Amino acid sequence: MVGPRSWLGGFFSRSSNKRHGSCKFHDYPLTPLQDKRLRRLKERLQVPFDETRPDHQEALRALWNAAFPNIVLQGLISEQWKEMGWQGPNPSTDFRGCGFISLENLLFFARTYPASFHRLLFKCDGKRATWEYPFAVAGINVTFMLIQMLDLYSARPRCLPGVNFVKLLGEDEEAFDVLYCIAFEMMDAQWLAMHASYMEFNEVLQVTRTQLERELSLEDIHRIQDLPAYNLLYQ
């Protein structure tokens, strides 16, 4: 079972102004490749989800097919979507909080780490709560948390986790998408460790953020695969 419809907007309004980490990096050099990839990532952040665009519709169908390959989707507006953890029959209303990139993140997770994706979607690990977090909407919250944590709406990241992330982006163009998958796994692990129910989701996500900031601040992280939590994707 999942929580009430106000769950998504509630997290956005409470967390959007919070800043974590040491925000003291204002002027530092970027390699041409880092600059190019950071600009591309920022461009992705500006794309709203548009339910009238065929490519956005196709991405949504692709997500359904990746999640439930043996179940035929009845339509882009259907009660079936609630089975994935959307708040209502029309997922497009949930994307308004974070744009198309949140759908791209979910689809990347499903295609790149399908075992991990399905393990979290179907809540296969541990003793679950009676009121579980809704998977898809939680995914949008994870995207939003990463954008805020990495300071991606600034001209360039000013916090140590964000600065180090840009270095990882220079090594791997998919670093943000992979980091999303890692963060989702970390959030679920924290959920279980804290024996949380949906009313504690915001607290779980903040703990996840703190842990991820700590890992991104380590000195020996040169690739996204060097993050200690990366191994969660292959449990």
C-alpha distance (Angstrom), angle and dihedral (degrees) to the residues before:
residue distance angle dihedral
M1 . . .
V2 3.80 . .
G3 3.76 136.1 .
P4 3.80 134.7 -95.5
R5 3.80 126.8 -64.4
S6 3.80 93.3 -105.9
W7 3.80 90.9 64.2
L8 3.83 97.8 95.3
G9 3.78 99.8 47.2
G10 3.79 91.3 43.1
F11 3.79 92.9 63.0
F12 3.81 93.8 46.4
S13 3.80 93.3 52.8
R14 3.80 94.3 46.9
S15 3.79 98.9 45.3
S16 3.78 107.1 33.4
N17 3.80 94.7 88.4
K18 3.79 97.7 42.4
R19 3.79 117.7 105.3
H20 3.77 124.8 -168.2
G21 3.77 134.4 -170.1
S22 3.78 130.6 28.6
C23 3.81 107.3 -46.5
K24 3.79 99.3 -165.5
F25 3.80 104.8 114.5
H26 3.79 108.1 102.3
D27 3.79 106.3 148.4
Y28 3.76 122.6 27.9
P29 3.79 132.4 139.8
L30 3.80 123.3 -99.0
T31 3.77 124.1 -159.9
P32 3.81 114.4 -121.9
L33 3.81 89.2 -106.9
Q34 3.80 93.5 49.8
D35 3.79 90.5 48.6
K36 3.80 92.4 48.5
R37 3.79 93.9 49.4
L38 3.81 93.8 44.1
R39 3.80 89.9 52.0
R40 3.79 90.5 49.5
L41 3.80 91.2 50.4
K42 3.81 90.7 49.8
E43 3.80 89.3 51.3
R44 3.79 89.3 55.4
L45 3.79 89.9 54.0
Q46 3.80 90.6 59.5
V47 3.83 96.0 57.2
P48 3.81 111.7 100.0
F49 3.77 119.7 -152.8
D50 3.81 107.2 -100.1
E51 3.79 114.4 -166.9
T52 3.83 90.0 -162.6
R53 3.82 94.3 60.1
P54 3.82 113.0 96.7
D55 3.82 92.7 -144.3
H56 3.80 91.4 53.1
Q57 3.78 90.8 47.4
E58 3.79 90.1 50.1
A59 3.82 91.8 49.9
L60 3.79 89.6 52.9
R61 3.80 91.7 50.0
A62 3.81 89.4 47.2
L63 3.80 89.9 54.3
W64 3.78 91.0 52.6
N65 3.81 92.2 48.1
A66 3.80 90.9 49.4
A67 3.80 91.7 49.3
F68 3.81 98.5 41.2
P69 3.83 107.9 17.8
N70 3.80 93.4 168.4
I71 3.80 97.6 48.1
V72 3.79 121.3 79.3
L73 3.80 113.8 -132.4
Q74 3.79 111.1 -128.0
G75 3.79 95.1 -154.7
L76 3.79 147.1 -39.1
I77 3.79 85.9 -91.3
S78 3.78 106.9 48.4
E79 3.78 140.1 129.3
Q80 3.81 85.5 -120.7
W81 3.80 90.4 80.2
K82 3.79 90.5 71.0
E83 3.80 87.7 68.8
M84 3.82 87.8 67.7
G85 3.78 92.7 49.0
W86 3.80 103.8 -95.8
Q87 3.77 115.8 147.2
G88 3.80 94.9 -123.0
P89 3.80 143.6 -4.4
N90 3.83 93.2 -74.3
P91 3.84 113.5 62.1
S92 3.80 91.6 -170.8
T93 3.80 90.0 77.1
D94 3.81 90.3 61.0
F95 3.81 94.1 49.9
R96 3.79 91.4 62.8
G97 3.78 88.8 83.7
C98 3.80 96.0 60.2
G99 3.80 111.9 6.8
F100 3.77 134.5 -131.4
I101 3.80 94.4 -40.1
S102 3.80 90.0 72.3
L103 3.80 89.4 59.2
E104 3.81 90.2 45.5
N105 3.81 89.0 53.2
L106 3.81 93.5 51.4
L107 3.79 91.7 46.6
F108 3.81 92.3 47.9
F109 3.81 89.4 50.9
A110 3.81 91.8 50.5
R111 3.80 94.4 47.8
T112 3.80 100.6 38.6
Y113 3.80 102.0 38.2
P114 3.82 103.7 20.2
A115 3.81 95.7 161.7
S116 3.79 92.0 52.4
F117 3.81 91.6 43.3
H118 3.79 93.6 53.2
R119 3.79 93.0 42.8
L120 3.79 89.5 59.0
L121 3.80 95.4 37.9
F122 3.79 92.4 54.7
K123 3.82 94.1 35.8
C124 3.80 92.7 -125.0
D125 3.80 99.0 162.0
G126 3.79 128.7 79.3
K127 3.77 132.8 -23.2
R128 3.78 107.1 -36.9
A129 3.78 128.7 -146.9
T130 3.79 122.9 -110.0
W131 3.81 87.7 -121.3
E132 3.80 104.9 43.0
Y133 3.80 127.3 -170.8
P134 3.83 112.4 -96.9
F135 3.80 105.0 -108.9
A136 3.81 102.2 -141.4
V137 3.79 96.4 42.1
A138 3.80 89.4 46.5
G139 3.79 86.7 55.1
I140 3.80 91.0 56.4
N141 3.80 89.2 50.5
V142 3.81 90.3 52.0
T143 3.81 90.7 53.3
F144 3.79 91.1 49.3
M145 3.80 91.7 47.5
L146 3.81 91.7 52.9
I147 3.80 93.1 49.2
Q148 3.79 90.2 52.6
M149 3.80 95.3 41.8
L150 3.81 93.5 50.2
D151 3.81 92.1 45.6
L152 3.80 91.1 -127.7
Y153 3.79 95.5 159.5
S154 3.82 90.3 64.3
A155 3.79 121.9 85.2
R156 3.78 85.2 -100.5
P157 3.81 131.9 -12.7
R158 3.81 113.9 -79.7
C159 3.82 100.1 -175.1
L160 3.79 123.0 83.2
P161 3.85 94.6 -116.0
G162 3.81 89.5 51.7
V163 3.79 93.9 45.6
N164 3.79 91.0 50.6
F165 3.79 90.4 45.6
V166 3.81 90.3 58.7
K167 3.79 87.7 56.9
L168 3.81 89.6 52.8
L169 3.79 89.2 48.2
G170 3.77 88.5 56.5
E171 3.80 88.7 57.5
D172 3.82 96.8 42.5
E173 3.80 126.1 22.5
E174 3.82 89.1 -155.9
A175 3.81 93.6 54.0
F176 3.82 93.8 115.2
D177 3.80 92.9 50.4
V178 3.80 92.7 46.9
L179 3.80 90.5 46.3
Y180 3.81 87.7 53.5
C181 3.81 90.8 56.1
I182 3.80 90.9 47.9
A183 3.81 91.6 48.7
F184 3.81 91.8 50.0
E185 3.80 90.2 52.4
M186 3.80 90.8 47.0
M187 3.79 91.0 50.4
D188 3.80 92.3 52.0
A189 3.81 91.2 47.7
Q190 3.81 89.9 51.3
W191 3.81 90.2 46.9
L192 3.79 90.1 57.3
A193 3.80 94.9 41.3
M194 3.81 90.9 52.3
H195 3.82 93.4 43.7
A196 3.78 85.4 -130.4
S197 3.77 132.0 -177.7
Y198 3.80 125.9 -159.5
M199 3.80 93.7 -84.5
E200 3.83 88.3 64.0
F201 3.80 96.2 48.9
N202 3.81 94.7 106.2
E203 3.80 90.4 52.1
V204 3.80 91.0 48.7
L205 3.79 90.9 51.0
Q206 3.80 92.4 49.6
V207 3.81 90.8 51.1
T208 3.80 88.7 49.0
R209 3.79 90.2 51.0
T210 3.79 92.1 51.4
Q211 3.80 91.7 49.9
L212 3.79 92.2 48.0
E213 3.81 92.2 48.2
R214 3.78 88.3 52.8
E215 3.81 92.4 52.2
L216 3.81 92.6 46.5
S217 3.81 89.0 52.7
L218 3.81 94.8 57.7
E219 3.80 114.9 115.9
D220 3.79 97.6 -135.1
I221 3.81 97.5 57.2
H222 3.80 108.7 113.8
R223 3.82 100.9 146.4
I224 3.78 132.0 32.0
Q225 3.81 87.0 -113.5
D226 3.83 89.6 62.3
L227 3.80 92.3 69.9
P228 3.82 108.4 108.6
A229 3.82 91.4 -132.6
Y230 3.81 92.3 55.7
N231 3.80 88.3 89.1
L232 3.81 89.8 65.6
L233 3.79 87.3 77.6
Y234 3.80 90.1 65.8
Q235 3.79 102.5 44.4
